[in-house]
Amino acid sequence: MVDYHVTATAARGLEGLLHKELEHLGWKELSDSVGAVTGQCDIETIYRTCLGSRIASRVLLALTTVKITDAEDLYRHVIEFPWQEHVSLPRSICIDFNGTSDEIRNTHFGSLKIKDAFCDWSRDYFGKRPVVDKKTPHLRINAFLDKWSNLTLALDLSGDPLHKRGYRVAGVEAPIKENVAAALLQRIGWPDSFSPESSIVDPMCGSGTFLIEGALMALGIAPGIYRSRYGFFPWKGHQSEVWQSLLEKEKLKLEAIESGSVIAFGFDKDEKAILAAKSNMEKAGLSKVINVEQRDFTKHQLPKAHMNRGLIITNPPYGKRLDDVDSLYRLYSRLGKTCKDEFAGWVLGLITPEQSLAHQLRLRADKKNKVYNGALECEFYQYRLSQSTTKQAVEALDQASPLNESNKVKASDETDLVLSEGAKFLVNRLLKNQKKLSRWLKREGINCYRLYDADLPEYKFAIDVYDGNYHLQEYKAPKSVPLEDQQRRAKEVVLAVMQAFGLSNRQVSTKLRQSNARDNYRKLADTQHRQVVDEYGAKFEVNLFDYLDTGLFLDHRPMRRWIRENANNKRFLNLFCYTGAVTISAALGGAVVTDSVDLSKTYLAWAQRNIQLNGLDASCHSLINQDVMQFLETSSNQYELIFVDPPTFSNSKKLDGVFDVQLQHVELIEKAMRHLVPDGTLIFSNNFQKFKLDERLSTMFNVEEITAQTLDMDYARNKKIHQCWRITHDNNK
């Protein structure tokens, strides 16, 4: 038989499963790309794929690949192609166009151009133009244009997408696609990793997709036998005898199903959902092996014979409004409790786009995979249900923060798990903020950010995320607020954060910020709980428990990026360097020399660890343990770039007196500018909200406030987190 060049497409993330399936079906010379697998196969294998693939969305037969120069060249290649060798006169057509190039930048325009060319060819060759039918075309043509302007024309041999099996005659809101359901069943190991006696249960079955796909897989029945039309019917290479032979063999398997051998059970409280599931089961001919009931899943009645190890898999509701959160939390919590209490030894699979809902199961996932159900990005969680894993999950949630025992939240105490009305509002706000930031965070590759900053007046906290761990800082309450109210609110904030994001207490640290000054030198604990985080490829050590500040000021993220982009081949000075994060950015940006000055040996040792973390040559990066003012008086070094971020106030015993940024910033900047080369730049920043830059500085230097340019969108609510100026020499003054 002749081998054809064929491509099968699938949802993003399923390429690996599709590759294995096609290999099993007999494809050769396979190669993967995003959402597709390409290979060689004969006509019988094409039919087996259209009929039996559980993962593929479409099967495309490549006809030709040509290079185009512009839209007219595209039209010419299509109208001159010998379509008559591949298809008869089609009654209707649909063009699927994907990709763009420098010449064709709009897929709709490319589709129209191909449609016009094909219809003109049909008129010239057959004397008749086909109509356009986007829903049920007689012939579907696929065109793909790559960035090098190579156009591939293909026939869509599947016709309708293969996930449209033909058995779904009734549906419900937000169903899972059939091929995605099958892929998740395969990913969790159904039915190969289960015993022949195992059952499959969907506790919120909807229209029964998981149950039907699972039963078809267990019985070895091809999912495409219910379809009445395929895209290869008008193809001249179609061999109806081969197709009919394969189809009849599959139908015999369906007819051989015996009653009394139930494989799958489904439950749903919605009567319409159960009616839809029954209609779909009947259409699929699987009513003998699937049993569904209108019932709350917590009140299931599985026959004892089916309570041995099996699979629970479901696509539960996830809600479209934030006011659904409370009821959805209870739903997921009840699902988790039922699975733990009654299905020990089983495997649970759950798909949801909302991570916080999955965490309400209070189970530790063995695996999770990103998967797309249509355009919706979801996670598929897999759990092995056993007493040990359940116990470990509860113990993990019961662990107290090593810093603050007063905020301990017992996961095993049912009364503590009840959110107050205020805490529910806080959960909603946290989820809303996370959703608002998520696209930006993903695009920028940021995993350390501010999530919440006293958005709700009752909960005056700043909440920062450090790569999965949460740092909660409570702003000091007025003396008029009773201590017991403060403690209650603090506990509610901790609980709300844990509930919203499914955290253990080991992932949450809580601190009281006494003022807005960076008086960060007082040690609060000695946990040595160090964590390494990444920011644009730079590595920083943070400690969320032992000091008031963590070792990395998140509000300075844009400034660190700017310094990295502007430090190449420059000498860099960092005054009040703290843990050296800005120095690391300058060094990674190509600074030839850096000097970092601070009075604290503790934080200079921290800076040294950051230098080592990033593999930098320590001989080029000096750490100077000295008072900044003394350093500026005694040093003769000159720099092209200087960063100054002083504390608001300091009365360290190592100082001769005290340091007050408002009173001493003119002297500080004047002295620092003596070390700046004529065409250099000094960046001055501080976080004293009442700070006012002395106007005298503008008479001595060029001074430009750049605060707005140094704040990312996670600080949009608190634009006074710091103030920042760019200062350069005015050589005319």
N, C-alpha and C positions, 0 to 999 in steps of 0.2 A: 504493500500500500504506500501511497505518496505521503510524505511528511509535510505538514504545513507549519508556517511560522505563526504562532498564536500567543496571545496575551490574556491572562485572567486578572481581573481587578478585584479588590476587596477593600473593606474599611481600613483606614490607617491603623497600624498596630497589629494587624492580623496577617502580615506578609509571611511570617515564619510558619504559622499553621497552614496557610494556603500552599506554601512550598511543599511541605510534607504531604499534604493531601494530593497535590498534583503528581508528585513523585510516585505515590501509591497508585494513582490512576493510570500511570504509564507515560507521563510526560518525560522528555529527555532534554538535556542541555539547558537546564533551568538557570535563570538569572533573576535576581530580585531588584525591585526599585520601590520607591514610596508608593504604597497602595497597589502594587501590581507585581505579577510574576510572569516572565516570558519564557517560552520554550518551544520545542518541536514535538508534534504528535500527529498521528494519522487520523482518518475520518472516524473510525470507531472510538478512539480515545476522546475525540471532540464530543461525540454523542454521550459517552459515559460521563464526561465532565458536565455537560449541560444538564444531564439527567441526575447525576449523583453527587455533584459538588455541594457540600453543606456550607462552605465558606465563601466561594466566589460570588461576586456581584454581576459581572459580565464576562463573556468570552468573545474576544475580538480576533478576527482573521485578517492579518496584514496582507494588503494587496500590492502596495507600492510605497516607496519612500523617495521623495524628490526634494531638491533644494529650490527654494523660491526666492525671488529678489524683491517682489512687491505684490500688492493686491491684484494687479492685472496678471502677473505671472502665476499667481495662485489660481485665478480663474482659468487661465489657459491650460495649465496642467490638468485641472479637473475635467474640463470639457473635451480635452484630447485623449483622456484615458479610455481604453477599450472596455467600458463597463459591460458591453454585450457579452463578453467572455465569462462574466461572473453572475449576471442577474438578467432575468426577463423583465418585461415592462412592469414596474411597480405601480400599484394603484395609489399608494401614498408613501411619503418618505418623512424621515426626521434626521436632522444633522446634529450630532453631538461634537462640538468643537472645544478642544482644550489646549491651553498653552498660548504663549505670546512670544513675539520677537521684536526686534527693532522696527520691522516693517509692518507687522500686524499686532497692534497693541490692544485690540478689543476683541474678545471672543465672540461677542454677538455679531460684530462686523464680519469676522472670519466665517462664521456659520452662514450668514446671509450670502456671502460671496460664493461659497461652495454650493449652497442651495441653488442659486441662480445658474451656476455653471452646469450642475447636474440636470436641472430641469431643461435648460437649453439643449444639452446633449440628448435628452430623452425626446424632446420635440423634433430635433434633427434626425434621430435614428428611428424612432417609433412613430413620429407624427403626433405625439401626445405628451403633454406635460403632467407629471403626477402632482397631486395636491399635498400640502404639508399637513401632517397629523402628528402632534407631539405626544399624544397619549397612546394610541394603538396603531402605529404605522406599519404598513406592509413590509417596508425595508428601512432599517436604521443604519446609517453610515456614521462611522466614528472617524474624526480627524484629530491628529495630535501634532502640534507645532512646537518644536524645541527652540531653545534660545539661540541655536546656530542656524535657524531658519530652515531646518529640515522638516518637511511635512510628510507624515505617514497617514495614508488612507486605509481604513479597515472596514470590514463588514461586522456588524454586531450580531453574532450568531445566537446570542441568548434572547434577543428581542426585548421583552420586558426584563427588568433586573431579576436575577435569579433568586433574590430573597422573596420575591412574590411567588410563593410555592404553588398557590392555587387552592389551598385548603382554607384560607382565612376568608370566610364569608361574613363574619361579624367581628367587630373590633371594639376596643375600649380606648379611653384617653391615654396618651403616652405609651403605646405598646412598644415592646422591644422588637427590633427587626429580626426576622427568622434566622438569617445567616449569622447575625451577631450572637443570638441565643445559642445556636449550634457551636459557634466558636468558643463561647464561654464553657459550654458543656465539655468540649474537647480539652480545653485548657485545664479544667479541674480533674480530668481523667475519666469522664463518663463515656462509655460503660467499661472500658478496658481495665481500669484500676479497681473495679468493684466486683464483688462476687455475683454469680448468675442470679442469686436470690434477692439481690439488693433492689430497693425501691427508690424512686425519685419523688420528692415532695416539693410542691410550691405552695407556701403558706399564704401568698397573696397572688393568686394565679392569673388574675385578669382574664384575658381571652384564651389562655392556655398555651401560649407559644412554647415556653420551656418544656411543658409536659409533652406536647406533640413532637417537638424536635427530639426530646430525650427518648421517647418511645420509638420513633423512626430509627434512631441510632442503635438502640438496644436490639431491635428486630432486623437491622441491616437493610431497611427499605429505603430506596432512593427518594429524596424529597421532591424531585421534579416530575413524578408520575402523574400529578394532578393537573398539570398545565396542559392546555389545549393548543397552544401556539408557541412557536420558537422562531427566532430570527433566521435560522438556516433554511426555513421552508422555501423562500424564493431564491435561494442560492443555487446556481447551476451545478455546483459540486455535491449537492445533497443526494444521498443514497437512501431512499425510503425503506428498502428491504432491510438494510443494516439497522436503521433506526427502529423499525417496528419489531425486529427480533429482540433488541435490548429492552424495549418498552414492555413487551409481553412477559419477559422473564421477571421483571420487577413487579408487574401486576399480580403474578402468581404468588409472590411472597405475601402480598397484602391479602389475597383471598385465603391464604393458609392460616391466618390468625385465628386462634381458638379462644373461645370465651373462658372465663374463669382464671386467666393468667394475667392478673392486673400488675402492671409495671409502675404506674404513676398515679399519684394522688394530688388533688388540688383543692384549695380552700379559698374562699373569698366572701366577705360580708355583703358585697354588692350583688343583688339579684341579677342585674343586667350583665355583669361580668360573667356570672355562672352560665347564664343563657347563651352568651356569646361563646364561651368555652365549649359548651355542649354542641353548639351548631358546628363549630370548627372541627371538633373531634369526630362528629358524624360524617362531615364532608371528607375527612382524612381516612375514614374507615377504621378508626381506633377506639371506638366506644367500648369495645370489649376489654381493652387493656388500660384504659384511663378512667379513673373515678373522681368526679368533682362534686363538691358540696358547698351550699351556701352556709357558711359557718365561720365564726371567729377562729383563727388558727390556734389560739390558746386552748380551745375546747375541741380539738381534733379527736377523732376516734379511729385511729389506724388499727386494723386487725393485728393481733399479737404476732401472727406469722410474718408481718412486714415490719416489725420493730427492730429487726436486726440491722446491722450497719448498712447505711444507704446515703443518699445525697439529698440535702435540702438546698434548693437554689431558687432565687427570687429577684424580681425587679420591683422593689417596694416603692410607694409614692415618695416624692421628695419635696413637693410643695413649690408653689410659684411666688408666694408672698411671705414676707418675714413674719407675719402674724400667724403663720402655720407652724412656727418653730416648736412651740410648747407641745401641741398635740402630736407632732411628728416625733419629738423626743420620746414621748411616752410610748408611741407605737414601736419605735426601734428598740427601746429598753425592754418592752414586753416580749418582742421577738427574741432578743438575746437571752432573756431569762427562760423562756420556754425551751429554746434550743439547749441551754445548759442543763436544765432540770430533767428534760424528757428524752433527749436525743444524744446521750453520751456515746461516743464511738462513731458518730456520724460525721460527715463532712458538710460544711455550710459554704455556699457561694452566694455573694450578694453584689449587685451592681448599683451604684449610685453616683451622681455627680457632686454630692455634698459630703465632704470628708467628715464634717462635724456630726452628721447623722449616723454615719457608720460607727463612729466612736461610741455612740450611745448603747451599742450592743454590749460594751464592756467585755469584749473578747480581744485577745491578741491575734492579729492576722498572721498566718504563716506566709502568705504571699499576697501581693497586690500588683495589678497590671493596669496600665492606662488603656482604655478602649473607647472608641467612638461609636455611639448609637446615633446614626445620622450625623448631624453637625455637632451634637452634644458631647463634650468631653467628659468621660466618666472614669471611675476606678472600679475594678473588679477585685473584691476581697475574698480570700479563701481562708477558711478556719477548719481546724481539726478539733472536734468537740470532745473534750475529755475532762475529767475532774482536775487533773493536774494543770492543764492550760487555764481552766477557769480560775483555779486557786491562784495561779501566778498573776493573772490579770487583776484580780481583786487586791492581792498583796501589793502589786505595783502602784495601784491607785491609792493605797493606804499609806504609802511612804510619805513621811513629813519632810518639808523643806529643812535642810540642815541649818538654815539660818534662823528661821522664825517659827518656833513651835506654837506660838499663840495663834498662828493662822492655819494650823493643821486641819485638814478636812478629811474626815473618815469616810471612805467610799463605802464601807460596810455598814455605816449607820444610816438607815433609811430616812430618818428625819433630816439629816444633813444634806441629803440629795434633793430635797424639795426646794426649788428656786422661789424666792419671794417675787412679788410683782415687779419690784425695782430691778432685781437681778435679771428677770426675763427681758426687760427693756435693754439692759446692758448686753445680754447675749445677742439680742437683735442688732444692736449697734455694732458690736464686734464683728458679727458676720457681714453686716452691710459694709463696714470699713474694709474688711478683708476682700470682699468681692470688688469693691471700687478700686482697690490697689492691685488686684491680682494680675491684670493684663500688663500693667506697667512693670510690676516686679518681674514677670516672666520675660518681657521684652528686654529689660535691662540686666537680667541675671542677678537680681538683688535678693539676698536671703537674710539680711539684717536690716530692720526698718522699724519705724514707729507706727504702731497700729492704732493707738488711741491716746488722746491727750485731754483728759478732763472734759470730754464731749458732753457728758451728762453732769449737771451741777451736783447731784447727790454723790457721785462717785468721782472724786477729784484725784485721779491717778494718771500717771503716764505709763503706758504699756508698750514695751519694745520687744521685738522678736529677734532672737539670735539663732538663726538656723535651727528652728524647731524648739528652742527653749525660750521661755517667756520671763521677762524682767519687769516687775511691777513696782513702781515708785509712787508712794502716796504723798501728795502735797500736804503740808501741815495744816490741820483744820483750825479754825478760830477757837479761842478759848471758850466761847459760848456753846460749842458742841460737846455734849457729855461724852466721857471716855467710852462708855458702853456702846454708844451710837457709832463712834469711830471704829471700835473693834468689830461690831456687827457688819458695818459697811465693808471693812477690809476683808472679812471672811466671805462676804457675798461676792466681792470682786474676784477673789481666788477661785471660788466655786464656779462663777460664771465663765471665767477663762477656761477652767478645766472642762466644764460641760460643753462650751462652744467648740473646743478643738480637741476633745478627747485626750486630755493630758494626765499624766501622773503628777503628784506633788513634787517629784524630783525634777520636773521640767519647769517649775515655777519658783521664782525667788521674789520676795516682797521686802521692801525697804521704806522707811519714812524719810522723806527729804525735808530737812528742817528749814531750809531757806533755798533761794534760787542761786546761791553761790556754789561754785565748784570747790567746796571745801572737802576734797575727796581723800585727804591723807589719813583720816582716822580709820583704823581697821575695825571692822564690825565682827568678823569671825575668822576662823583659820581652817577652812574646809579644804583649801588647795584644790578646789573644784575648777580646774582649768579646761577651757574649750577653745579649739582653733576654728576660726571662721574665715571665709573667703570673701574678698571684695575686689571685683575686677581683676582677679588673678593674684592679688596680694593676700598674704596670710597674716592674721592677727590673733594673738592670744587674748581671750577675754575671761573674766571671772565674775560671774553673776552674783556671787554670794558674800565675798569677803570684804568688799569696799563699797562705799556709797555709789561710786561710778564704776563702770565695768571694764575700763581699759580702752574703750573705743567710743568716741563721741559720734553718734550716728548723724547728727545734724551737720557735721563737717564732711560728709561723704562727697558732695559736689566740689568742695574746696580741695580735698585730697586728690580728686580726679583732675582738677585744673592744674594743680601743682605737678602732678605726674606728667601731664601733657606739655608743661612748660619748663621742665627742669633739665632737659637734655644739655649736656656739656656745661652745666652751671655749677657754681659753688653755692651751697644751700645752708642757711642757718635757721634752726628751729629753737625759739626761746620759749621757756616754760613747756618743754617738750612732752611732759607726761610720759606715756608709754611708747612714744616714738612713732605713732601711726603715720603722721604726716611725713616724718623722715623716711619711712619705708616707701611711701608713695614717690617722694622725690628721687630716692635711690633707684627704684624700679623704672623711673622715667628717664634715667641716664645721667643723674647728677654725678659729677666727677668727684666731689668731696661734700660731705655733710658734717656739720657740727650741731649737736643737740645738747641744750643746757637745761638742767633742772637741779633743784636743791635736794630732791628725794632720791636716796640710794635705792630704795625699793622700786621706784618706777624706772630708774635707769637700768636696773637689773632686768626689769620687764622689757624695756626697749631692746636690751641686748638679746633677749630670747626671741623677740620679733625679728631682729636682724638675722639670727641663726635660722629661724623658721623659713626665711625667704632666700636662704643660700647666698647672702651678700658678703662681700669681702669686708670684714670688720676693720681692717687697716685703713679703709677709705672713709669710715663712718665713726667719728669720734663722739663719745658720750662724756659730757663734762659735768661733774658734780660741783656746782658753784651757784651762788646767788647771781641772778641775771644781771642786776645792776653792776655788781662787781666785775662780772665777765665783760660787760660792755665798756667799763672804765679801763680795764687792764689789757684787753685783747687788741691786737692790731690787724686782725684778719679782715679781708674784704670779701663781699659776697654779691652775686648777681640776683639772688632770690632769698628773701627773709620772711619767715612766718612768725608772728607774735600773737599768742593766745593766752593772756595772763588770767589768773584767778581774779575774782571780784575783790577778795580780801584775804590776807594771810598774816598770821602772827606767829609763824614758825619760830621755835626757839633758836634756830640756826641764823635767823635774821637779826641784825642789830636793832631794828625797830619793827614796824609793821608795814605791809604793802596794801595800798588802797588804790584800785585802778582809776577811780574817778579823780582822785587828787594827784596821782603820779603819772598818768598816761602821757602827758606832754613831755615830761622829762624822759620817760621810757622810750618814746618814739624818736625824740631828738637824738638820744644816744645811739639807738639802733640805726638811724639813718646815716650816722657817721661811718658805719661799716658797710653801707650800700654803695656799690659802684655808680657812677653818674647815670648810666642807662638801666639801672637795676629796678627791681620792684619789691616793695615791702607790703605784705598783707597783715593788717591789724584786725583782730577779732576779739570780741568778749561777749559774755552772756549775762551781763548785768542789765536788767530790763530798763532801769532808770538812767542808764548811762547816756551822757551827752558829750560828744566830741568837742573839745575846745576849739573855738574859731581861730585861735592864734595859729594853729597848725596849717590852715589854708593860706596864711600869709607867708609861710616858710616853704611849703611843698605843694605839689599837685595832689589834691585829695579827692578821691571819687568813692562815694558809697556804693557798694556792690552787694548789699545784703540780699536783695531779691534774687540775684543771680546765683547765690550760694545756698539756696534752699530747694530741696526736691519736693515732690508732691505729698510725701508722707508727713511733711511739716507745714502743709497748707493751712492747718487750723491754728498753729502756733508760730506766727511769723516773727515773733520776738524771742525765739529760742536763742538767737545770737544776733549781733550787729557786726558788720564787716566793711572794711574800707581798703581800697588799693591806693598806695601812697608812693609817689615817685619824686625824684628831684626836679625842681624847676630851675633849669640852668640859667634862666634870665633873672632869677631873684638873688 
